Amino acid sequence: MPKGIWREFENPAQNSSEEKSLDIKSKVDKLVRIQRSRGGRGGKTVTVIAGLDLNDIELRKLLKKLKTKCGTGGTVKAENIELQGDQIQSAMEFLKKDGFDPKQSGG
């Protein structure tokens, strides 16, 4: 146990398994929205994917897969994934294959 992390009455193995079972939501149950946006980006179009409810590491892994699939750049901002360009169709196909149920929002 590292220095400075003293917990006398807690079993860390038991707590982590309880947290995982409470935090796990089915990918299909999540409300994933994909939309095209241009606001505040100098007229450049980006595809914003919101509502994934993943932690930072899982978001970055998914972003890497999406960037490879779409052949474009992207980033994670405020728990959303932003892909460069209009990538709605390819992102929706990829997310459906990955087990999510994405919906297109906006125009």
Secondary structure by P-SEA (a helix, b strand, c coil): cccccccccccaaaaaaaaaaaacccccccbbbbbccccccccbbbbbbccccccaaaaaaaaaaaaaaaccccccccccccccccaaaaaaaaaaaaccccccccc
